[in-house]
Amino acid sequence: MKAIKYSFLLLVLAIFMGGAAKAQIVVIVNNDNPAEKLSAQQVKDYYMRKSRSRWPSINKPIKPVDRKGSGAEKTKFLSDVMGMSNEKLSQHFTQRQFANSEAPPAKFASDEEIINNVANEIGAIGFVSKAVYDANASKVKSVLVVN
């Protein structure tokens, strides 16, 4: 009986981990942002506003957009693009808020809300699932696809 429970637990973990590993995300910006393809490091630098707080060429403030809570897309973004935990990223933005009066990322409940925000805010940068991006590709521009 223990062997069956153990096997079932391993199967559930394999399915869960496999699903998380297969999540595809797209980093998006506003269509009027001249940024084209960005590397993961460039996305991280812009998202964290490390080297600059404004987009080059358009001189608009960089406005990171985030998902409320957690999920496969956010986990993939944090691990594959940002290379840090959600806690570390939150600490970074809290420090920036106190040091520079910079607002933390706006947080939205769904990919659709993120797409609408990025579509309406020229300085926004965010991430969504590839499936949702594909259904809304005319509204925003992809700068990085993470498989």
Sequence and secondary structure as in RCSB ss.txt:
>XXXX:A:sequence
MKAIKYSFLLLVLAIFMGGAAKAQIVVIVNNDNPAEKLSAQQVKDYYMRKSRSRWPSINKPIKPVDRKGSGAEKT
KFLSDVMGMSNEKLSQHFTQRQFANSEAPPAKFASDEEIINNVANEIGAIGFVSKAVYDANASKVKSVLVVN
>XXXX:A:secstr
 HHHHHHHHHHHHHHHHHHHHH  EEEEEETT       HHHHHHHHHTSS SB TTT  B EEEEESS  HHHH
HIIIIII S HHHHHHHHHHHHHHH     EEESSHHHHHHHHHH TTEEEEEEHHHHHHTTTTEEEEEEE 
